[in-house]
């Protein structure tokens, strides 16, 4: 079963916030947008969810660890599935 982007975003925020400096400023707007999305085919105002996830991943390189690895792989799999 695929999780919603909103659920994934909540887990990202919880994990990243415990790693010291908090969520990277460049990734923040995309993470916030993901909190409003259900699936990879949704839209966030004029942007599509695929673009939001791609931009999040490109700005989330400072988020590391096992949870980060697992969730980034989950997001990439969502992108590849459609």
GUNU-494176 format. One record per atom (N, C-alpha, C, O): residue number from 1; chain; atom name; y negated, z negated, x negated. Coordinates in nm, 4 decimals, m for minus. Layout:
REM GUNU-494176
pos NUM, unit A, site CA, Y Y, Z Z, X X .
...
//
This chain:
REM GUNU-494176
pos 1, unit A, site N, Y 0.1180, Z 0.0000, X m0.0833 .
pos 1, unit A, site CA, Y 0.0000, Z 0.0000, X 0.0000 .
pos 1, unit A, site C, Y m0.1247, Z 0.0000, X m0.0880 .
pos 1, unit A, site O, Y m0.1349, Z m0.0793, X m0.1817 .
pos 2, unit A, site N, Y m0.2172, Z 0.0865, X m0.0589 .
pos 2, unit A, site CA, Y m0.3412, Z 0.0966, X m0.1338 .
pos 2, unit A, site C, Y m0.4423, Z m0.0050, X m0.0823 .
pos 2, unit A, site O, Y m0.4634, Z m0.0177, X 0.0384 .
pos 3, unit A, site N, Y m0.5034, Z m0.0759, X m0.1737 .
pos 3, unit A, site CA, Y m0.6074, Z m0.1719, X m0.1351 .
pos 3, unit A, site C, Y m0.7375, Z m0.0988, X m0.1069 .
pos 3, unit A, site O, Y m0.7584, Z 0.0135, X m0.1529 .
pos 4, unit A, site N, Y m0.8239, Z m0.1633, X m0.0314 .
pos 4, unit A, site CA, Y m0.9550, Z m0.1044, X m0.0058 .
pos 4, unit A, site C, Y m1.0408, Z m0.1163, X m0.1316 .
pos 4, unit A, site O, Y m1.0189, Z m0.2037, X m0.2155 .
pos 5, unit A, site N, Y m1.1375, Z m0.0280, X m0.1428 .
pos 5, unit A, site CA, Y m1.2312, Z m0.0363, X m0.2549 .
pos 5, unit A, site C, Y m1.3110, Z m0.1663, X m0.2480 .
pos 5, unit A, site O, Y m1.3456, Z m0.2237, X m0.3512 .
pos 6, unit A, site N, Y m1.3399, Z m0.2123, X m0.1272 .
pos 6, unit A, site CA, Y m1.4123, Z m0.3387, X m0.1114 .
pos 6, unit A, site C, Y m1.3317, Z m0.4558, X m0.1684 .
pos 6, unit A, site O, Y m1.3873, Z m0.5425, X m0.2359 .
pos 7, unit A, site N, Y m1.2024, Z m0.4582, X m0.1416 .
pos 7, unit A, site CA, Y m1.1167, Z m0.5653, X m0.1944 .
pos 7, unit A, site C, Y m1.1076, Z m0.5583, X m0.3464 .
pos 7, unit A, site O, Y m1.1103, Z m0.6609, X m0.4144 .
pos 8, unit A, site N, Y m1.0969, Z m0.4375, X m0.3984 .
pos 8, unit A, site CA, Y m1.0920, Z m0.4189, X m0.5433 .
pos 8, unit A, site C, Y m1.2228, Z m0.4659, X m0.6063 .
pos 8, unit A, site O, Y m1.2219, Z m0.5331, X m0.7094 .
pos 9, unit A, site N, Y m1.3346, Z m0.4306, X m0.5443 .
pos 9, unit A, site CA, Y m1.4663, Z m0.4697, X m0.5963 .
pos 9, unit A, site C, Y m1.4816, Z m0.6212, X m0.6004 .
pos 9, unit A, site O, Y m1.5392, Z m0.6750, X m0.6949 .
pos 10, unit A, site N, Y m1.4312, Z m0.6898, X m0.5000 .
pos 10, unit A, site CA, Y m1.4386, Z m0.8370, X m0.4983 .
pos 10, unit A, site C, Y m1.3588, Z m0.8967, X m0.6143 .
pos 10, unit A, site O, Y m1.4033, Z m0.9922, X m0.6781 .
pos 11, unit A, site N, Y m1.2414, Z m0.8406, X m0.6412 .
pos 11, unit A, site CA, Y m1.1617, Z m0.8898, X m0.7535 .
pos 11, unit A, site C, Y m1.2299, Z m0.8604, X m0.8870 .
pos 11, unit A, site O, Y m1.2276, Z m0.9431, X m0.9781 .
pos 12, unit A, site N, Y m1.2905, Z m0.7423, X m0.8979 .
pos 12, unit A, site CA, Y m1.3634, Z m0.7080, X m1.0205 .
pos 12, unit A, site C, Y m1.4753, Z m0.8086, X m1.0438 .
pos 12, unit A, site O, Y m1.4889, Z m0.8633, X m1.1533 .
pos 13, unit A, site N, Y m1.5550, Z m0.8327, X m0.9409 .
pos 13, unit A, site CA, Y m1.6677, Z m0.9258, X m0.9534 .
pos 13, unit A, site C, Y m1.6201, Z m1.0648, X m0.9951 .
pos 13, unit A, site O, Y m1.6792, Z m1.1275, X m1.0830 .
pos 14, unit A, site N, Y m1.5139, Z m1.1123, X m0.9321 .
pos 14, unit A, site CA, Y m1.4622, Z m1.2455, X m0.9630 .
pos 14, unit A, site C, Y m1.4158, Z m1.2537, X m1.1085 .
pos 14, unit A, site O, Y m1.4450, Z m1.3512, X m1.1777 .
pos 15, unit A, site N, Y m1.3437, Z m1.1517, X m1.1545 .
pos 15, unit A, site CA, Y m1.2927, Z m1.1541, X m1.2917 .
pos 15, unit A, site C, Y m1.4047, Z m1.1354, X m1.3931 .
pos 15, unit A, site O, Y m1.4146, Z m1.2113, X m1.4894 .
pos 16, unit A, site N, Y m1.4874, Z m1.0366, X m1.3723 .
pos 16, unit A, site CA, Y m1.5932, Z m1.0039, X m1.4685 .
pos 16, unit A, site C, Y m1.6926, Z m1.1192, X m1.4797 .
pos 16, unit A, site O, Y m1.7438, Z m1.1464, X m1.5882 .
pos 17, unit A, site N, Y m1.7200, Z m1.1866, X m1.3691 .
pos 17, unit A, site CA, Y m1.8161, Z m1.2972, X m1.3698 .
pos 17, unit A, site C, Y m1.7671, Z m1.4169, X m1.4511 .
pos 17, unit A, site O, Y m1.8474, Z m1.4978, X m1.4975 .
pos 18, unit A, site N, Y m1.6365, Z m1.4280, X m1.4681 .
pos 18, unit A, site CA, Y m1.5820, Z m1.5398, X m1.5457 .
pos 18, unit A, site C, Y m1.5794, Z m1.5105, X m1.6953 .
pos 18, unit A, site O, Y m1.5398, Z m1.5965, X m1.7740 .
pos 19, unit A, site N, Y m1.6203, Z m1.3927, X m1.7351 .
pos 19, unit A, site CA, Y m1.6102, Z m1.3525, X m1.8756 .
pos 19, unit A, site C, Y m1.7385, Z m1.3716, X m1.9540 .
pos 19, unit A, site O, Y m1.7567, Z m1.3093, X m2.0586 .
pos 20, unit A, site N, Y m1.8284, Z m1.4571, X m1.9053 .
pos 20, unit A, site CA, Y m1.9454, Z m1.4905, X m1.9860 .
pos 20, unit A, site C, Y m2.0754, Z m1.4304, X m1.9400 .
pos 20, unit A, site O, Y m2.1555, Z m1.4985, X m1.8761 .
pos 21, unit A, site N, Y m2.0986, Z m1.3050, X m1.9707 .
pos 21, unit A, site CA, Y m2.2286, Z m1.2436, X m1.9438 .
pos 21, unit A, site C, Y m2.2422, Z m1.1858, X m1.8040 .
pos 21, unit A, site O, Y m2.3504, Z m1.1392, X m1.7681 .
pos 22, unit A, site N, Y m2.1383, Z m1.1872, X m1.7252 .
pos 22, unit A, site CA, Y m2.1440, Z m1.1301, X m1.5914 .
pos 22, unit A, site C, Y m2.1290, Z m0.9794, X m1.5928 .
pos 22, unit A, site O, Y m2.1045, Z m0.9193, X m1.6975 .
pos 23, unit A, site N, Y m2.1434, Z m0.9197, X m1.4783 .
pos 23, unit A, site CA, Y m2.1248, Z m0.7754, X m1.4618 .
pos 23, unit A, site C, Y m2.2356, Z m0.7000, X m1.5351 .
pos 23, unit A, site O, Y m2.3528, Z m0.7365, X m1.5262 .
pos 24, unit A, site N, Y m2.1985, Z m0.5971, X m1.6060 .
pos 24, unit A, site CA, Y m2.2931, Z m0.5130, X m1.6782 .
pos 24, unit A, site C, Y m2.3966, Z m0.4554, X m1.5821 .
pos 24, unit A, site O, Y m2.3620, Z m0.4109, X m1.4726 .
pos 25, unit A, site N, Y m2.5226, Z m0.4561, X m1.6226 .
pos 25, unit A, site CA, Y m2.6312, Z m0.4102, X m1.5354 .
pos 25, unit A, site C, Y m2.6129, Z m0.2652, X m1.4910 .
pos 25, unit A, site O, Y m2.6512, Z m0.2296, X m1.3795 .
pos 26, unit A, site N, Y m2.5550, Z m0.1814, X m1.5764 .
pos 26, unit A, site CA, Y m2.5366, Z m0.0404, X m1.5427 .
pos 26, unit A, site C, Y m2.4219, Z m0.0192, X m1.4441 .
pos 26, unit A, site O, Y m2.4227, Z 0.0775, X m1.3680 .
pos 27, unit A, site N, Y m2.3240, Z m0.1085, X m1.4449 .
pos 27, unit A, site CA, Y m2.2108, Z m0.0984, X m1.3525 .
pos 27, unit A, site C, Y m2.2405, Z m0.1654, X m1.2190 .
pos 27, unit A, site O, Y m2.1757, Z m0.1348, X m1.1189 .
pos 28, unit A, site N, Y m2.3380, Z m0.2570, X m1.2158 .
pos 28, unit A, site CA, Y m2.3677, Z m0.3361, X m1.0958 .
pos 28, unit A, site C, Y m2.3924, Z m0.2524, X m0.9696 .
pos 28, unit A, site O, Y m2.3328, Z m0.2821, X m0.8661 .
pos 29, unit A, site N, Y m2.4784, Z m0.1482, X m0.9736 .
pos 29, unit A, site CA, Y m2.5027, Z m0.0747, X m0.8487 .
pos 29, unit A, site C, Y m2.3774, Z m0.0066, X m0.7936 .
pos 29, unit A, site O, Y m2.3612, Z 0.0051, X m0.6721 .
pos 30, unit A, site N, Y m2.2897, Z 0.0379, X m0.8821 .
pos 30, unit A, site CA, Y m2.1671, Z 0.1044, X m0.8387 .
pos 30, unit A, site C, Y m2.0666, Z 0.0029, X m0.7857 .
pos 30, unit A, site O, Y m1.9939, Z 0.0312, X m0.6905 .
pos 31, unit A, site N, Y m2.0622, Z m0.1146, X m0.8467 .
pos 31, unit A, site CA, Y m1.9760, Z m0.2210, X m0.7964 .
pos 31, unit A, site C, Y m2.0241, Z m0.2656, X m0.6581 .
pos 31, unit A, site O, Y m1.9426, Z m0.2866, X m0.5683 .
pos 32, unit A, site N, Y m2.1538, Z m0.2799, X m0.6407 .
pos 32, unit A, site CA, Y m2.2090, Z m0.3168, X m0.5104 .
pos 32, unit A, site C, Y m2.1784, Z m0.2103, X m0.4054 .
pos 32, unit A, site O, Y m2.1466, Z m0.2433, X m0.2911 .
pos 33, unit A, site N, Y m2.1879, Z m0.0839, X m0.4431 .
pos 33, unit A, site CA, Y m2.1551, Z 0.0246, X m0.3503 .
pos 33, unit A, site C, Y m2.0072, Z 0.0202, X m0.3124 .
pos 33, unit A, site O, Y m1.9721, Z 0.0427, X m0.1966 .
pos 34, unit A, site N, Y m1.9206, Z m0.0087, X m0.4097 .
pos 34, unit A, site CA, Y m1.7771, Z m0.0163, X m0.3814 .
pos 34, unit A, site C, Y m1.7460, Z m0.1251, X m0.2791 .
pos 34, unit A, site O, Y m1.6491, Z m0.1130, X m0.2042 .
pos 35, unit A, site N, Y m1.8258, Z m0.2300, X m0.2747 .
pos 35, unit A, site CA, Y m1.8046, Z m0.3380, X m0.1775 .
pos 35, unit A, site C, Y m1.8229, Z m0.2902, X m0.0342 .
pos 35, unit A, site O, Y m1.7772, Z m0.3558, X 0.0594 .
pos 36, unit A, site N, Y m1.8892, Z m0.1768, X m0.0164 .
pos 36, unit A, site CA, Y m1.9153, Z m0.1216, X 0.1167 .
pos 36, unit A, site C, Y m1.8161, Z m0.0117, X 0.1551 .
pos 36, unit A, site O, Y m1.8264, Z 0.0455, X 0.2636 .
pos 37, unit A, site N, Y m1.7210, Z 0.0180, X 0.0678 .
pos 37, unit A, site CA, Y m1.6295, Z 0.1306, X 0.0893 .
pos 37, unit A, site C, Y m1.4878, Z 0.0841, X 0.1201 .
pos 37, unit A, site O, Y m1.4426, Z m0.0196, X 0.0716 .
pos 38, unit A, site N, Y m1.4196, Z 0.1626, X 0.2010 .
pos 38, unit A, site CA, Y m1.2799, Z 0.1338, X 0.2326 .
pos 38, unit A, site C, Y m1.1878, Z 0.2207, X 0.1473 .
pos 38, unit A, site O, Y m1.1011, Z 0.1697, X 0.0764 .
pos 39, unit A, site N, Y m1.2073, Z 0.3522, X 0.1547 .
pos 39, unit A, site CA, Y m1.1168, Z 0.4431, X 0.0839 .
pos 39, unit A, site C, Y m1.1943, Z 0.5364, X m0.0085 .
pos 39, unit A, site O, Y m1.3171, Z 0.5437, X m0.0044 .
pos 40, unit A, site N, Y m1.1200, Z 0.6063, X m0.0904 .
pos 40, unit A, site CA, Y m1.1775, Z 0.6982, X m0.1881 .
pos 40, unit A, site C, Y m1.2399, Z 0.8204, X m0.1197 .
pos 40, unit A, site O, Y m1.3133, Z 0.8960, X m0.1834 .
pos 41, unit A, site N, Y m1.2116, Z 0.8399, X 0.0075 .
pos 41, unit A, site CA, Y m1.2684, Z 0.9537, X 0.0806 .
pos 41, unit A, site C, Y m1.3939, Z 0.9158, X 0.1611 .
pos 41, unit A, site O, Y m1.4508, Z 1.0010, X 0.2293 .
pos 42, unit A, site N, Y m1.4369, Z 0.7907, X 0.1540 .
pos 42, unit A, site CA, Y m1.5567, Z 0.7456, X 0.2255 .
pos 42, unit A, site C, Y m1.6839, Z 0.7956, X 0.1581 .
pos 42, unit A, site O, Y m1.6808, Z 0.8536, X 0.0496 .
pos 43, unit A, site N, Y m1.7954, Z 0.7713, X 0.2258 .
pos 43, unit A, site CA, Y m1.9273, Z 0.8032, X 0.1720 .
pos 43, unit A, site C, Y m2.0115, Z 0.6764, X 0.1663 .
pos 43, unit A, site O, Y m1.9984, Z 0.5874, X 0.2504 .
pos 44, unit A, site N, Y m2.0974, Z 0.6698, X 0.0663 .
pos 44, unit A, site CA, Y m2.1944, Z 0.5620, X 0.0532 .
pos 44, unit A, site C, Y m2.3313, Z 0.6300, X 0.0505 .
pos 44, unit A, site O, Y m2.3750, Z 0.6799, X m0.0532 .
pos 45, unit A, site N, Y m2.3967, Z 0.6312, X 0.1634 .
pos 45, unit A, site CA, Y m2.5208, Z 0.7067, X 0.1829 .
pos 45, unit A, site C, Y m2.4962, Z 0.8522, X 0.1442 .
pos 45, unit A, site O, Y m2.4120, Z 0.9173, X 0.2061 .
pos 46, unit A, site N, Y m2.5652, Z 0.9050, X 0.0456 .
pos 46, unit A, site CA, Y m2.5480, Z 1.0456, X 0.0084 .
pos 46, unit A, site C, Y m2.4378, Z 1.0679, X m0.0951 .
pos 46, unit A, site O, Y m2.4050, Z 1.1822, X m0.1268 .
pos 47, unit A, site N, Y m2.3809, Z 0.9607, X m0.1474 .
pos 47, unit A, site CA, Y m2.2771, Z 0.9722, X m0.2500 .
pos 47, unit A, site C, Y m2.1385, Z 0.9606, X m0.1882 .
pos 47, unit A, site O, Y m2.1200, Z 0.8941, X m0.0862 .
pos 48, unit A, site N, Y m2.0422, Z 1.0256, X m0.2507 .
pos 48, unit A, site CA, Y m1.9049, Z 1.0066, X m0.2052 .
pos 48, unit A, site C, Y m1.8402, Z 0.8962, X m0.2885 .
pos 48, unit A, site O, Y m1.8854, Z 0.8658, X m0.3988 .
pos 49, unit A, site N, Y m1.7359, Z 0.8378, X m0.2354 .
pos 49, unit A, site CA, Y m1.6699, Z 0.7253, X m0.3015 .
pos 49, unit A, site C, Y m1.6125, Z 0.7650, X m0.4372 .
pos 49, unit A, site O, Y m1.6128, Z 0.6847, X m0.5305 .
pos 50, unit A, site N, Y m1.5640, Z 0.8868, X m0.4484 .
pos 50, unit A, site CA, Y m1.5101, Z 0.9334, X m0.5779 .
pos 50, unit A, site C, Y m1.6159, Z 0.9233, X m0.6866 .
pos 50, unit A, site O, Y m1.5881, Z 0.8749, X m0.7963 .
pos 51, unit A, site N, Y m1.7370, Z 0.9688, X m0.6567 .
pos 51, unit A, site CA, Y m1.8456, Z 0.9621, X m0.7538 .
pos 51, unit A, site C, Y m1.8823, Z 0.8192, X m0.7879 .
pos 51, unit A, site O, Y m1.9072, Z 0.7868, X m0.9040 .
pos 52, unit A, site N, Y m1.8857, Z 0.7336, X m0.6869 .
pos 52, unit A, site CA, Y m1.9170, Z 0.5922, X m0.7099 .
pos 52, unit A, site C, Y m1.8142, Z 0.5305, X m0.8044 .
pos 52, unit A, site O, Y m1.8506, Z 0.4599, X m0.8985 .
pos 53, unit A, site N, Y m1.6872, Z 0.5566, X m0.7798 .
pos 53, unit A, site CA, Y m1.5805, Z 0.5001, X m0.8646 .
pos 53, unit A, site C, Y m1.5881, Z 0.5585, X m1.0056 .
pos 53, unit A, site O, Y m1.5729, Z 0.4856, X m1.1036 .
pos 54, unit A, site N, Y m1.6113, Z 0.6879, X m1.0162 .
pos 54, unit A, site CA, Y m1.6232, Z 0.7497, X m1.1490 .
pos 54, unit A, site C, Y m1.7388, Z 0.6906, X m1.2285 .
pos 54, unit A, site O, Y m1.7240, Z 0.6597, X m1.3468 .
pos 55, unit A, site N, Y m1.8535, Z 0.6748, X m1.1639 .
pos 55, unit A, site CA, Y m1.9685, Z 0.6159, X m1.2327 .
pos 55, unit A, site C, Y m1.9424, Z 0.4693, X m1.2679 .
pos 55, unit A, site O, Y m1.9837, Z 0.4221, X m1.3738 .
pos 56, unit A, site N, Y m1.8733, Z 0.3974, X m1.1782 .
pos 56, unit A, site CA, Y m1.8387, Z 0.2593, X m1.2113 .
pos 56, unit A, site C, Y m1.7527, Z 0.2567, X m1.3381 .
pos 56, unit A, site O, Y m1.7822, Z 0.1832, X m1.4323 .
pos 57, unit A, site N, Y m1.6479, Z 0.3364, X m1.3395 .
pos 57, unit A, site CA, Y m1.5579, Z 0.3371, X m1.4556 .
pos 57, unit A, site C, Y m1.6312, Z 0.3747, X m1.5842 .
pos 57, unit A, site O, Y m1.6031, Z 0.3184, X m1.6900 .
pos 58, unit A, site N, Y m1.7232, Z 0.4679, X m1.5761 .
pos 58, unit A, site CA, Y m1.7941, Z 0.5078, X m1.6981 .
pos 58, unit A, site C, Y m1.8909, Z 0.3998, X m1.7467 .
pos 58, unit A, site O, Y m1.9277, Z 0.3986, X m1.8642 .
pos 59, unit A, site N, Y m1.9322, Z 0.3099, X m1.6582 .
pos 59, unit A, site CA, Y m2.0243, Z 0.2023, X m1.6962 .
pos 59, unit A, site C, Y m1.9555, Z 0.0672, X m1.7125 .
pos 59, unit A, site O, Y m2.0215, Z m0.0337, X m1.7371 .
pos 60, unit A, site N, Y m1.8241, Z 0.0650, X m1.6989 .
pos 60, unit A, site CA, Y m1.7509, Z m0.0613, X m1.7043 .
pos 60, unit A, site C, Y m1.6719, Z m0.0790, X m1.8339 .
pos 60, unit A, site O, Y m1.5757, Z m0.1557, X m1.8371 .
pos 61, unit A, site N, Y m1.7105, Z m0.0106, X m1.9385 .
pos 61, unit A, site CA, Y m1.6345, Z m0.0189, X m2.0638 .
pos 61, unit A, site C, Y m1.6405, Z m0.1572, X m2.1280 .
pos 61, unit A, site O, Y m1.5524, Z m0.1928, X m2.2062 .
pos 62, unit A, site N, Y m1.7429, Z m0.2349, X m2.0960 .
pos 62, unit A, site CA, Y m1.7515, Z m0.3696, X m2.1543 .
pos 62, unit A, site C, Y m1.6644, Z m0.4708, X m2.0808 .
pos 62, unit A, site O, Y m1.6466, Z m0.5829, X m2.1285 .
pos 63, unit A, site N, Y m1.6104, Z m0.4330, X m1.9663 .
pos 63, unit A, site CA, Y m1.5184, Z m0.5206, X m1.8920 .
pos 63, unit A, site C, Y m1.3789, Z m0.4990, X m1.9485 .
pos 63, unit A, site O, Y m1.3227, Z m0.3899, X m1.9390 .
pos 64, unit A, site N, Y m1.3241, Z m0.6042, X m2.0072 .
pos 64, unit A, site CA, Y m1.1949, Z m0.5932, X m2.0766 .
pos 64, unit A, site C, Y m1.0999, Z m0.7027, X m2.0314 .
pos 64, unit A, site O, Y m1.1380, Z m0.7950, X m1.9595 .
pos 65, unit A, site N, Y m0.9763, Z m0.6904, X m2.0749 .
pos 65, unit A, site CA, Y m0.8737, Z m0.7884, X m2.0426 .
pos 65, unit A, site C, Y m0.7645, Z m0.7263, X m1.9569 .
pos 65, unit A, site O, Y m0.7728, Z m0.6099, X m1.9175 .
pos 66, unit A, site N, Y m0.6627, Z m0.8057, X m1.9290 .
pos 66, unit A, site CA, Y m0.5477, Z m0.7564, X m1.8523 .
pos 66, unit A, site C, Y m0.5861, Z m0.7174, X m1.7099 .
pos 66, unit A, site O, Y m0.5404, Z m0.6151, X m1.6590 .
pos 67, unit A, site N, Y m0.6691, Z m0.7977, X m1.6463 .
pos 67, unit A, site CA, Y m0.7124, Z m0.7656, X m1.5099 .
pos 67, unit A, site C, Y m0.7924, Z m0.6364, X m1.5097 .
pos 67, unit A, site O, Y m0.7730, Z m0.5512, X m1.4230 .
pos 68, unit A, site N, Y m0.8810, Z m0.6215, X m1.6050 .
pos 68, unit A, site CA, Y m0.9616, Z m0.4996, X m1.6149 .
pos 68, unit A, site C, Y m0.8724, Z m0.3778, X m1.6344 .
pos 68, unit A, site O, Y m0.8928, Z m0.2747, X m1.5702 .
pos 69, unit A, site N, Y m0.7755, Z m0.3889, X m1.7208 .
pos 69, unit A, site CA, Y m0.6838, Z m0.2782, X m1.7471 .
pos 69, unit A, site C, Y m0.6083, Z m0.2377, X m1.6206 .
pos 69, unit A, site O, Y m0.5967, Z m0.1194, X m1.5883 .
pos 70, unit A, site N, Y m0.5577, Z m0.3380, X m1.5505 .
pos 70, unit A, site CA, Y m0.4798, Z m0.3139, X m1.4289 .
pos 70, unit A, site C, Y m0.5657, Z m0.2486, X m1.3196 .
pos 70, unit A, site O, Y m0.5235, Z m0.1520, X m1.2560 .
pos 71, unit A, site N, Y m0.6847, Z m0.3016, X m1.2991 .
pos 71, unit A, site CA, Y m0.7699, Z m0.2489, X m1.1921 .
pos 71, unit A, site C, Y m0.8253, Z m0.1114, X m1.2271 .
pos 71, unit A, site O, Y m0.8345, Z m0.0250, X m1.1399 .
pos 72, unit A, site N, Y m0.8615, Z m0.0900, X m1.3505 .
pos 72, unit A, site CA, Y m0.9091, Z 0.0434, X m1.3906 .
pos 72, unit A, site C, Y m0.7981, Z 0.1469, X m1.3701 .
pos 72, unit A, site O, Y m0.8251, Z 0.2591, X m1.3273 .
pos 73, unit A, site N, Y m0.6742, Z 0.1097, X m1.4001 .
pos 73, unit A, site CA, Y m0.5627, Z 0.2002, X m1.3776 .
pos 73, unit A, site C, Y m0.5438, Z 0.2254, X m1.2281 .
pos 73, unit A, site O, Y m0.5131, Z 0.3377, X m1.1879 .
pos 74, unit A, site N, Y m0.5618, Z 0.1226, X m1.1457 .
pos 74, unit A, site CA, Y m0.5515, Z 0.1380, X m1.0005 .
pos 74, unit A, site C, Y m0.6584, Z 0.2341, X m0.9492 .
pos 74, unit A, site O, Y m0.6295, Z 0.3197, X m0.8656 .
pos 75, unit A, site N, Y m0.7813, Z 0.2207, X m0.9984 .
pos 75, unit A, site CA, Y m0.8892, Z 0.3097, X m0.9569 .
pos 75, unit A, site C, Y m0.8644, Z 0.4526, X m1.0027 .
pos 75, unit A, site O, Y m0.8898, Z 0.5465, X m0.9273 .
pos 76, unit A, site N, Y m0.8154, Z 0.4706, X m1.1246 .
pos 76, unit A, site CA, Y m0.7844, Z 0.6048, X m1.1739 .
pos 76, unit A, site C, Y m0.6748, Z 0.6692, X m1.0918 .
pos 76, unit A, site O, Y m0.6787, Z 0.7894, X m1.0656 .
pos 77, unit A, site N, Y m0.5753, Z 0.5888, X m1.0502 .
pos 77, unit A, site CA, Y m0.4671, Z 0.6411, X m0.9666 .
pos 77, unit A, site C, Y m0.5213, Z 0.6852, X m0.8305 .
pos 77, unit A, site O, Y m0.4763, Z 0.7861, X m0.7761 .
pos 78, unit A, site N, Y m0.6155, Z 0.6123, X m0.7758 .
pos 78, unit A, site CA, Y m0.6781, Z 0.6503, X m0.6486 .
pos 78, unit A, site C, Y m0.7511, Z 0.7836, X m0.6646 .
pos 78, unit A, site O, Y m0.7452, Z 0.8693, X m0.5765 .
pos 79, unit A, site N, Y m0.8195, Z 0.8002, X m0.7769 .
pos 79, unit A, site CA, Y m0.8917, Z 0.9252, X m0.8019 .
pos 79, unit A, site C, Y m0.7957, Z 1.0426, X m0.8174 .
pos 79, unit A, site O, Y m0.8242, Z 1.1529, X m0.7708 .
pos 80, unit A, site N, Y m0.6842, Z 1.0195, X m0.8813 .
pos 80, unit A, site CA, Y m0.5871, Z 1.1255, X m0.9078 .
pos 80, unit A, site C, Y m0.5085, Z 1.1654, X m0.7826 .
pos 80, unit A, site O, Y m0.4607, Z 1.2784, X m0.7723 .
pos 81, unit A, site N, Y m0.4953, Z 1.0731, X m0.6885 .
pos 81, unit A, site CA, Y m0.4138, Z 1.0977, X m0.5690 .
pos 81, unit A, site C, Y m0.4762, Z 1.1975, X m0.4729 .
pos 81, unit A, site O, Y m0.4046, Z 1.2600, X m0.3947 .
pos 82, unit A, site N, Y m0.6054, Z 1.2135, X m0.4769 .
pos 82, unit A, site CA, Y m0.6716, Z 1.3022, X m0.3799 .
pos 82, unit A, site C, Y m0.7174, Z 1.4299, X m0.4438 .
pos 82, unit A, site O, Y m0.7749, Z 1.5155, X m0.3765 .
//
